Amino acid sequence: MKQEPLVSIALCTYNGAGFLAQQLDTLVNQSYTHIEIIAVDDCSVDDTFAILSRYAAKYPQFKIYRNEKNLGFTANFERAVTLCNGELIALCDQDDLWHLQKIELQVNAMADNVFVYHDSEFVHEDGTPMNKKMSDLMNLYRGGHPGVFLFFNCVSGHSILMKKSLIELALPLKAGYFHDWWLAYVATNIGTIDFIPQCLVQYRQHDKSETNILQLAREKDKYKMSSIENFERTLNWLQYCKSFKSNKYPALVERIYNAYKKRSGSYVSFEFAALLLKYRKIIFFMRKKPALSKLNYIMKQIWGLKMKRLLNGKDPVD
């Protein structure tokens, strides 16, 4: 009889004492029992490490680590996943609540996919339902086309169960960018991903959260593709995508990167908008918008960065 694969749960903590014990209870009570919990604390100054220590003393599957200096979220996450021994790795935030069959259902759904993720339910800081879930905001994607993740992301880190081989290709992570987005892009370049439509995490939304999705949605103009302030950020992201060595569609990503870059020195540029139009079913797959709204958005991309600066009362960049 084939042994069940070991699943490592990579948990990064930092000043999370307020909700941590509730989350840990959902980890140690998973129906899938062949797990290890790798918790790496990033120099918390509250009771976080004390809580971890209590659980580690009680549950042998716990392995806890404490950084000598604060690494920040991205570097701490990198450390956590490199300490994992499992064939499969689940990513975990310190303040959510997991469905007790989460790991079991994801292991059963893994098949030949690089990772499996799932829908999530939003809850208030006190844990009460917000009557909204991730799939209300965007279409969840299954398949293997990385173009879907060039400009948008539908994968939350806490929902991922991935093969360890993905980490070997995805590291180092891209500082300043969401790690789940990069993992999704890499995964769809080397294989396929799938999702479970069931909400398997209660995703707590509060001001201290690193990834308050609803708040980001309210501030969507700040993160919108092609805004003046975000142009360099998007260009750098596309550079990372273009430079990934195992790119499934290198010519397409190169064309999109070059067309986007051309807009930085022009008033009007049709090439990027034309590519968005041609590949709109892929690039805009996640967007829950009418076709006319997407078309209107594409037409706005004709304006180059110099024109955007003029329209915003700024001198164009030479």
N, C-alpha and C positions, 0 to 999 in steps of 0.2 A: 504493500500500500504506500503510495507516494505521500511523503510528508508535506504538510502545509507550509508554504513559504513563510519565512520570518518577515514580519512587517516592523520596520522601525518608524516610530512616531517622533519626528523632529520638532521639538518645542522650544521656541525662543522666548525668553522672559526678560522684562525690564519694568520694575515698579508696577507689577500687576497684582499685588496682594488682594485688591478689592474683589476680584472675580476669579482668581486662580483656582481656589479649592473646588469651586463648582465645576470648572472645566476638568480638573484632574479626576474628579469622581466619574465623569463620563468616559474618561480614557481607561481607567482601571476596571470598569465594568463592561467593557466591550464584549460582545458575544464571541468575537474572534479572539482567541487567547494567546496565540503564538506571536506575541509582540514584545518589543522592547521600547521603552520611552527614554529618549535622549533629550534631556532638558539642559539648555545652556543659558545661564543667567548673565546678563550684561551689566554687572556691577550695580544691581538694584540697591537703593538706600532705604527701602521699606521692608516689610516682612516676607517678600517674595522668596528669598533663598531659604528662610526658615520653614516656610510652607513646603517647598520642594524637599527639604531635608526630612521633614516628618513623613512624607509619602514614600521617600526612598527607604526609610527605615522600616516601613511597613510592607512595601511591595517590592519584591526582588527584581521585577522587570524594569525598575527605575534606575537610570544612570544619570547623575547630575554633575554638572560642571559649572565653574564660575570663572569668568574672564578676569585676568589680572588688571586690565584696563578696559574702559568702555570702547567697544568696537563700532557701535552703531548697528542699525537693523540689518543692512545688507551683509556686512562682514560677519556678524553674529550668526546669521542664517547660513552662510557658507561654512562656518565652523561646525554648526550643528549637523548639517547633512553629511559632511565628511567624517563625522564620528559615528555615523550609522552603519550597522553591520548587516542589515536586512537586505534581502533580494528586492524587496519593495519598500518604498519610503512614503510615508504620509506626512504632510505638512500641517502644523498645528499652531494656532494663535492662542494667546494666554487668556482670552476673555470670552470665548464663544462657548457653546454647549453642543456636544456631539450626540447624534442619534446613536443608541447603543448597538445598532447593527451596521453602523457606517462602514467599518473596515470589512466586515464579512461580506456585505453587498458589493463593495468595490473589488475585493479580491475575486469574487465569483464573476464579475463583469470584465475583468482585465483582459482575458484572451490574448490576442496578439498585439494589443494596443500598447503604445508607449506609456500613456497614462489614462486613467479614468477619473472624471470629476463629476460633480452633481449640482443640482439646484440647492439654494440656501434660502432660509426664511429670515427676514429682517426682524429684529426685536429691539425694543427700547433699552436704555441703559439698565433699567430695573428688571429686564427680562420679559416684559409684557409684549405680546405680538403687535406688530405694526401693520398686519394684514397686507403684506407686500413681500414678494420674493424676487430673487435675482432674475428669473425668466420673465418677470413683468417689465423689466427695464430693457432687456435685450434678448435676441435669439441666441440660444446656446448652440454651439457648433460641434458636430462629429464628422470626422474625416481626416484627410491628410493634405490639405492645400494651405501652405504657409501664408499665401497672399491674404487670407482672411485676417491675419494678425499683424499686417503691416501698419495699420492705422488705428485699430480698435482691439479691445480685449474683452472676452466674456468669461474668463477663467479666474476664479479666486483661489489664492494659494491654499486656504484652509480646506478646499474641496478636492485637492489633488492627491491621488495615490499613484505613484510613478515607479517605473523600473529604475533601479539604481544606475543602470547604464546611461540614462538621460543626464544625470548629474555630471558624469565624466565628460560629456560633450558640452554641457551648458556652462560649466565654470571656466573662467571667472564670471560672476554675474556683472551686470552693467550698472555701475554706480549711478544713482539718481533715477533709475527706472524700476518699475515694479517687477519683482522677480518672477511672479506668476506669468506675466505677459511674455517675458523672455523664454521661460520654460515652454510655454505653449508654442511659440514660434519655432524653437529648436525641435520640439517633439513632432510637429507637423512636417518638418523637413526630413526627418529620419524615419517616419512611420505615420501612424494614425492615432487619433485620440477619440475617446467616446465619453458620453455622459449618462448619468442616471437621472431621470426627470424628477425623482423624489427629493424633497428637501431633507438633507441629512445633517445639516448644521443650523443651529439658531445663531445667526450672525449679529452680534451685538453692535449697535451703532451709538457711538458717543464721541465727545470732542477729543478724548485722549487717544482714540484709535488711530493707528498709522494709516488705515485704509477705510475711512468712513465713506462708503460708496455713495450713499444718498447725499452726503454733503458735497462730494465731488460732482455729482449730477447737477446739484443746484448751482455749482460754480462752473458749469460746463464751458462757458466762454473763456475761462482762464486756461482750459486745457484743449480748446478746440484746434483741430488741425489747421494750419496756415495762419493763425493769428500772428501779429507782429512779434509779440513777446515770446511766442513759443516756436517761432520758425527754426531757430538754431537747434532747439531741443529735438524737434521732429527730424531735422536733417541729420543730426547725430545718431538718432535712433535708426534711421534708414541706412546710415553708414554701417552700424553694427549688423543690421540684417543682411546687407550686401556682402559683408566681410565674413559671414559664417561659412566655414570651409565646406560643409556638407549641404550646401544650398540645393534644394530640389529644382528650383527654377531660377538659376542665376541670371539668365539674360533678362527675364521679366523684372527682377528686383533691380538690376542695374539700370534698366530703362526708366523705371519709376524714380529711382534715386537721382539720376541725371536730370530728368524733367523737373523734379521738385527743386533741385539745386539751381537750375536756370532761372527760376522765378526770383531768386534773391537779387539778381542784377537787372531786372527788367520791369517795365511798366505793365506790359501785357505779354502773356505766354499761353499758347493754346495747347502745347504738348502734354502738360500734366493733366489738364482737364480732359483731354481726349483719351488718355490712358484710364482715368477714372471712369469715364463713360463706357469704354470698351470692356473693362473688367469689373463693372459695377456690381454684378451678381455675386462676385467673390469678395471684393473689397468692402462692400456695404452689407454683407450678409447679416451681421449682428444687429444692424440698425432697424429698430421698429418704427420706420417712417414710411409714409406713402411714397410711391414712385415719383410723384411730382416734387415732393420735398427734397428727395435725393438729387433729382435733376437740377433743381434750383441751387442746391449746395455745390454741385459740380460746376455749374456755370460761374459761380463766384470765384472758383479757383483759376479762372482766366487772368485775373488781376495779379500782377507781380508785386513783389515786396515794395518796390519804389512807389507804385501807385497807392498801396495801402498806407504807406507813410504820409503821402501827400493828403489822402483823405482823412487822416488822423491829425493833420496839422503839423507834421514833422517833415523836416528836410529829407529828401531821398538820399540813400547811401550811394556814394559813387563807387 
